Amino acid sequence: MATEKLTIRLDRALVARARRIARERGIPLSRLIAELLQQLPEVPKQQTATVDWKQSLPPRTRRLVGLAAGAG
């Protein structure tokens, strides 16, 4: 699998939590993020913004989305 470097800006507390979770699982932070992103469902193009896309996420991912939203 080819990889690409990506720079993102996140709340410091969120980054610290993500690093801790990755360390506890014994995996690199980039792998943790990749695994979480892979859990996101494909959204058909015909769906509109009025659909609550968060409800289609797995529970763990839904909690992370909530944490990220609360961090801003």
SULSULGI-V777490 format. One record per residue. SS is DSSP state (H for helix, E for strand, - for the rest). PSI is psi in radians with two decimals (NA if undefined). NEAR is the number of other ideal C-beta (glycine too) atoms within 12 Angstrom. Layout:
# SULSULGI-V777490
[[SS:PSI:NEAR] [SS:PSI:NEAR]]
This chain:
# SULSULGI-V777490
[[-:2.23:6] [-:2.47:4] [-:2.84:9] [-:2.45:8] [-:2.43:7] [-:2.32:12] [-:2.22:7] [-:2.75:14] [-:2.21:11] [-:2.80:20] [-:2.42:16] [H:-0.73:11] [H:-0.67:15] [H:-0.72:24] [H:-0.76:20] [H:-0.74:15] [H:-0.76:22] [H:-0.73:29] [H:-0.73:20] [H:-0.77:14] [H:-0.77:24] [H:-0.75:21] [H:-0.75:15] [H:-0.58:12] [H:-0.15:15] [-:0.57:10] [-:2.72:17] [-:2.65:16] [H:-0.71:25] [H:-0.61:19] [H:-0.72:19] [H:-0.83:25] [H:-0.75:25] [H:-0.74:18] [H:-0.69:21] [H:-0.72:26] [H:-0.60:19] [H:-0.37:14] [-:-0.28:20] [-:2.32:20] [-:2.66:17] [-:2.31:12] [-:2.08:16] [-:2.49:10] [-:-0.49:6] [-:-0.19:7] [-:2.48:13] [-:2.99:10] [-:-0.26:8] [-:-0.29:6] [-:2.33:13] [-:1.56:13] [H:-0.43:18] [H:-0.55:19] [H:-0.37:13] [H:-0.03:18] [-:2.66:21] [-:2.65:18] [H:-0.76:13] [H:-0.76:16] [H:-0.67:23] [H:-0.70:21] [H:-0.71:18] [H:-0.69:27] [H:-0.74:25] [H:-0.71:16] [H:-0.76:21] [H:-0.69:23] [H:-0.65:13] [H:-0.29:13] [H:-0.29:18] [-:NA:12]]
